[in-house]
Amino acid sequence: MFLAKHLRKSRAKTRLVGVISLEDNKEDNYRKYPILRGANFTPNEWKEKLDARNVTNELVPKYHQLDKFNALVNPFGELYLEKDAANLTDFRTIKNYIHDGGVFVNVGGLAFYYALNPERPGVETLTGPPVQTFIIDKNNLLNPILLSDQSSVIDALLFREFGVRTTIEEPIGEFETIVDKNFAGLPKPSFTIKPFRAVLRSEHKDTTVFPILRFRYVYDIPQPSPAQTLREVFPIAAIEYGAGFILLVGMEIKRTEEMEYVIECLEFLLKKLLAGSIESKSCTPASRS
């Protein structure tokens, strides 16, 4: 516990944020291929917003010297850059960075669902196994088939490596959006959020979920016994792993105000890390199952 707290505070003091980008960092390259999966803003636009808030930052075209950054922003949403999809070399680098006290910020959906080779733009792979379903043949028999272009959200890297469950169907309607009590002082968003692959819980012994935003909605229970019940998901949550965190943003990031709020959450989280005020013993985690 002491070592983890020390690593967090030492990283937070640098206040240097890295924004992952392509080596050929041209705006056209980000628009040419479906590389922005869940967020509409390019690395350059994230950098400009961080500059506007006086947050020291650099573009990171390769996963080298990550230990100098106290936070890394992945602007590609459900996609991350991976040169070695066969062995997940870049993913292991990111995972080690988090474990050693870094904060990895993933915006706009399910982290690590797609992997894209930056040396071959446009070539991406799924990080989970193909979905298996069934078709009825001419003899009215069910035959299994694999959908090679789809993967289950519960079989991708985020769940396999960190045990984090997210929503599948997105909540409709809103009862209340509140800032979790452990992040008191963070302003409530001034806009209506739209959850997308929001965090539900952790099912891994080495991770703990700390909700930042709680989104409560009324769920209509279908027939045969129609009723309504109140449910809750976490569109923004910090996932503790080792000495670091993954800041998961499971909501749409399509408007400037949404992007700016994510940056505000990141700044707030870094301040808490610097103060040493995020600890498993002092923060009530989301329930596990």
MOLINHU-V628619 format. One record per pair of residues at least 6 apart in sequence whose C-alpha atoms are under 7 Angstrom apart, sorted by the first residue. I is the first residue (numbers start at 1). J is the second residue. D is the distance in whole Angstrom. If there is no record, write none. Layout:
I/J/D + I/J/D
This chain:
4/101/7 + 4/243/4 + 5/243/7 + 5/276/6 + 7/101/5 + 7/243/7 + 8/101/5 + 8/243/6 + 8/244/7 + 8/273/6 + 8/274/7 + 9/273/6 + 9/274/5 + 9/276/6 + 11/70/5 + 11/101/7 + 12/70/6 + 12/270/6 + 12/273/6 + 12/274/5 + 13/274/6 + 14/70/7 + 15/56/7 + 15/70/6 + 16/56/5 + 16/57/5 + 16/69/5 + 16/70/6 + 16/71/7 + 17/56/6 + 17/57/4 + 17/58/7 + 17/69/6 + 17/70/6 + 17/71/5 + 17/72/6 + 18/57/6 + 18/58/5 + 18/59/6 + 18/60/6 + 18/69/6 + 18/71/6 + 18/72/5 + 18/73/6 + 19/43/6 + 19/47/7 + 19/58/6 + 19/59/5 + 19/60/6 + 19/72/6 + 19/73/5 + 19/74/6 + 20/43/7 + 20/59/6 + 20/60/5 + 20/61/6 + 20/73/6 + 20/74/6 + 20/75/7 + 21/43/6 + 21/59/6 + 21/60/6 + 21/61/5 + 22/61/5 + 22/118/7 + 23/61/5 + 30/36/7 + 30/42/7 + 33/122/6 + 35/76/6 + 35/79/7 + 36/76/5 + 36/77/6 + 37/76/6 + 37/77/5 + 37/78/5 + 37/79/6 + 38/77/5 + 38/78/6 + 38/108/4 + 38/109/6 + 38/252/6 + 38/253/7 + 39/75/7 + 39/76/7 + 39/77/6 + 39/107/7 + 39/108/5 + 39/252/7 + 39/253/5 + 39/254/6 + 40/253/6 + 40/254/5 + 41/75/7 + 42/75/7 + 43/75/6 + 47/57/7 + 66/97/7 + 70/102/5 + 70/103/6 + 71/102/6 + 71/103/4 + 71/104/6 + 72/103/6 + 72/104/5 + 72/105/6 + 73/104/6 + 73/105/5 + 73/106/6 + 74/105/6 + 74/106/5 + 74/107/7 + 75/106/7 + 75/107/6 + 77/106/6 + 77/107/5 + 77/108/5 + 77/109/6 + 77/111/7 + 78/108/7 + 78/109/5 + 78/110/5 + 78/111/5 + 78/112/6 + 78/113/5 + 78/114/6 + 79/111/7 + 79/112/6 + 79/113/6 + 79/114/4 + 79/115/6 + 79/116/7 + 80/112/6 + 80/114/6 + 80/115/5 + 80/116/6 + 81/115/6 + 81/116/5 + 81/117/6 + 81/118/6 + 82/88/7 + 82/90/5 + 82/91/7 + 82/115/6 + 82/116/6 + 82/117/5 + 83/90/7 + 83/117/5 + 83/118/6 + 83/119/7 + 84/90/7 + 85/115/7 + 98/104/7 + 98/241/7 + 98/244/5 + 98/245/6 + 99/241/6 + 99/242/4 + 99/243/5 + 99/244/5 + 100/242/7 + 100/243/5 + 100/244/6 + 101/243/4 + 101/244/4 + 102/244/5 + 102/245/7 + 103/244/6 + 103/245/5 + 103/246/6 + 103/247/7 + 104/245/6 + 104/246/5 + 104/247/6 + 105/246/6 + 105/247/5 + 105/248/6 + 106/247/6 + 106/248/5 + 106/249/6 + 107/248/7 + 107/249/5 + 107/250/7 + 108/196/7 + 108/249/6 + 108/250/5 + 108/251/5 + 108/252/5 + 108/253/6 + 109/196/5 + 109/197/5 + 109/249/7 + 109/250/5 + 109/251/6 + 110/197/6 + 110/250/7 + 111/158/6 + 112/127/7 + 112/157/6 + 112/158/6 + 113/126/6 + 113/127/6 + 113/156/6 + 113/157/7 + 114/124/7 + 114/125/6 + 114/126/5 + 114/127/6 + 115/124/5 + 115/125/5 + 115/126/6 + 115/127/7 + 116/123/6 + 116/124/4 + 116/125/6 + 117/123/6 + 117/124/6 + 126/151/7 + 127/156/5 + 127/157/6 + 128/151/6 + 128/152/7 + 128/155/5 + 128/156/4 + 128/157/7 + 129/151/6 + 129/155/7 + 130/146/6 + 130/147/6 + 130/148/5 + 130/149/7 + 130/150/6 + 130/151/5 + 131/146/6 + 131/147/5 + 131/150/6 + 131/151/5 + 131/152/6 + 132/144/7 + 132/145/6 + 132/146/5 + 132/147/6 + 133/144/6 + 133/145/6 + 133/146/6 + 134/142/6 + 134/143/5 + 134/144/4 + 134/145/6 + 135/142/6 + 135/143/5 + 135/144/7 + 136/142/5 + 136/143/6 + 137/143/7 + 154/165/7 + 158/164/6 + 159/165/6 + 162/204/6 + 162/207/6 + 163/202/5 + 163/203/5 + 163/204/5 + 164/201/6 + 164/202/5 + 164/203/6 + 165/199/6 + 165/200/5 + 165/201/5 + 165/202/6 + 166/197/5 + 166/198/5 + 166/199/4 + 166/200/5 + 167/197/5 + 167/198/5 + 167/199/7 + 167/200/6 + 168/197/6 + 170/195/6 + 170/196/6 + 170/197/7 + 171/195/7 + 171/217/7 + 173/217/6 + 174/216/6 + 174/217/5 + 174/218/7 + 175/216/5 + 175/217/5 + 175/218/6 + 176/215/6 + 176/216/5 + 176/217/7 + 177/213/7 + 177/214/6 + 177/215/5 + 177/216/6 + 178/188/7 + 178/213/6 + 178/214/5 + 178/215/7 + 179/188/6 + 179/212/6 + 179/213/5 + 179/214/6 + 180/211/6 + 180/212/5 + 180/213/6 + 180/214/6 + 182/283/7 + 183/212/6 + 186/268/7 + 189/261/7 + 193/251/7 + 194/251/5 + 194/252/6 + 195/235/6 + 195/250/6 + 195/251/4 + 195/252/6 + 196/250/5 + 196/251/4 + 196/252/6 + 197/250/5 + 197/251/7 + 198/233/6 + 198/234/6 + 198/235/5 + 198/250/4 + 198/251/7 + 199/233/6 + 199/234/5 + 199/235/6 + 199/237/7 + 199/250/7 + 200/233/5 + 200/234/6 + 201/209/7 + 201/286/6 + 201/287/6 + 201/288/6 + 202/208/6 + 202/209/6 + 202/288/6 + 203/288/6 + 203/289/6 + 206/241/6 + 207/239/6 + 207/240/5 + 207/241/5 + 208/239/6 + 208/240/5 + 208/285/6 + 209/237/7 + 209/238/6 + 209/239/5 + 209/240/6 + 209/285/5 + 209/286/5 + 210/237/6 + 210/238/5 + 210/239/6 + 210/285/5 + 210/286/6 + 211/234/6 + 211/236/7 + 211/237/4 + 211/238/6 + 211/286/7 + 212/236/5 + 212/237/5 + 212/238/7 + 213/234/6 + 213/235/6 + 213/236/5 + 213/237/7 + 214/232/7 + 214/233/6 + 214/234/5 + 214/235/7 + 215/232/6 + 215/233/5 + 215/234/6 + 215/235/7 + 216/230/7 + 216/231/6 + 216/232/4 + 216/233/7 + 217/230/6 + 217/231/6 + 217/232/6 + 218/228/6 + 218/229/6 + 218/230/5 + 218/231/6 + 219/228/6 + 219/229/5 + 219/230/6 + 219/231/7 + 220/227/6 + 220/228/5 + 220/229/7 + 221/227/5 + 221/228/6 + 235/249/6 + 235/250/5 + 235/251/6 + 236/248/6 + 236/249/5 + 236/250/6 + 237/247/6 + 237/248/5 + 237/249/7 + 238/245/6 + 238/246/6 + 238/247/5 + 238/248/6 + 239/245/5 + 239/246/5 + 239/247/6 + 240/246/7 + 253/259/6 + 272/278/6
